[in-house]
Amino acid sequence: MSVIRLRPAVLLFGALLTSGWLRSVIGNDNLRVAYQWNQIDFEFPSAAERTEALRTGSFVPENVIPVGLEVYKKRLFVTLPRWKTGIPASLAYININETNSKSPKLRPYPSWNAHRQLSPDEAPEIVSPFRIRADRCGRLWVLDTGVSDILGDFKVESPTSLLVYDLHNDNLLRRYKFPQDHIKESSFYANIAVEDTDCDDTYAYAADLGAPGLVVYSWKAQESWRIKHHFFHPDPLAGNYTITGISFQWDDGLFGIALSRPQNDNFSTLYFHPLSSTNEFAVSTRILRNQTLATSNNIYREFKVLGSRGPNGQAGVAFLDKKTGVIFYALPNLNAVTCWKTSNRAYTIKSLGRVYMSVTDMVFPNDVKVDDESNLWVLSDRMHQFMYSNLDPKDINFRILTATVKDAIENTACDTNIKPLPDIITNLGDILRPPTTVSPKSSASIALVSNLLVGIVILAKLFL
């Protein structure tokens, strides 16, 4: 009798699994590892120069860690900030089509000389960028902190600057040094977004996580202004992090920034969040691009609260794929990448889709990008371990994963092909959702089966 009475629930559960709803909760984890490194190495001009760099300490392999990435055409760029000494180049690339190795050596961008101090009184052309952005106009925007030995003596080599390169010939088009009033005592600019609807009237947005604020730079006017808002500040209740057994506290402010396609008024929406926060916010660039309005005290209500990602939902970088309207988030506390469909009016745990989660391949996701061929790219780098412990050179420490956007969001809450289900079913999301504390892969199947069984029991009770 009990078997007969359970049958409708089991059938419904099977239907949910087939329809893709349950898979959207569990996630497909469709990304694959494209590149991986135990330690980063470079294409030196000669073996002798590499040996000399190792001898003099200008190249210390264990001090090099990739943080940001960008893909333009067939080049994949990575930033290698000068956290410590021994970083021979802080921006480099690989040619995707020419790379057969899964652990290729990196080529400095745009050249070796750009990373060298050519005279005692001048800093290198590029000092220490964290994030970069290639626009649709063929320009590479490099947000350079200008600081070296960040975890040591914290040496300011040059003012925070925007460097813009022509990706057709790799020439430096422009260097813009931030005005002194943009640099506060705790300022640290670590992320950039570029609104490139008009190549001659482009705007760049730089996020200050240390002294929370947003700098808006006009390419046409060649000037910038700094915006303040309470939403840029960290949440004091969201500063605790525990990743692979390492616990620490951060109070980082504005960090994640992502731009939508132009709306009906030809302005984009800037989605943003502090790093130490679980909330997401939004504001129109119509407000931000108006220097007089943006720097006034009359814009507070123009900034909107969208919702929360829930416990352990602190997000680092974010990137919006303009073709699908889907934002991808890096969630370091969960070793995961998630997504949200901007056409969704709700911003809750249930409306977020799990794209990829792994305590092996996705330990501290640190950058996310979508290229012009609709491929998603994610960089994971174990940065917490680099900062608070040590990286084992025998382990694979850095990975770049990829998938098409279509495959990445398939059968998640961001998939436009998934049909809405009744609320009575949607409300089971919290029960069937994987636990926020991720187990090793060896126990993943056990956890999955447990979740499935719980779902069957709950559904059975609903239909008895």
Salt bridges, closest charged atoms under 4 A:
ASP29 OD2 - ARG354 NH2 2.84
ASP41 OD2 - ARG50 NH2 3.04
GLU43 OE1 - ARG107 NE 3.15
GLU49 OE1 - ARG116 NH2 3.69
GLU52 OE2 - ARG55 NH2 2.62
GLU70 OE2 - ARG133 NH1 2.84
GLU98 OE1 - ARG107 NH2 3.34
ASP135 OD2 - ARG139 NE 2.73
ASP166 OD1 - HIS168 ND1 2.86
ASP170 OD1 - ARG75 NH2 2.98
ASP181 OD1 - HIS182 ND1 2.98
GLU195 OE2 - ARG289 NH1 3.20
ASP196 OD1 - LYS322 NZ 3.88
ASP208 OD2 - ARG226 NH2 2.67
GLU280 OE1 - HIS273 ND1 2.78
GLU280 OE1 - ARG309 NH1 2.74
GLU302 OE1 - ARG286 NH2 3.87
ASP361 OD1 - ARG399 NE 3.29
ASP361 OD2 - LYS441 NZ 3.98
ASP367 OD2 - ARG131 NE 3.89
ASP367 OD2 - LYS369 NZ 3.80
ASP372 OD2 - LYS73 NZ 3.77
GLU373 OE1 - LYS74 NZ 3.61
ASP395 OD2 - ARG382 NH1 3.81
ASP430 OD2 - LYS350 NZ 3.73
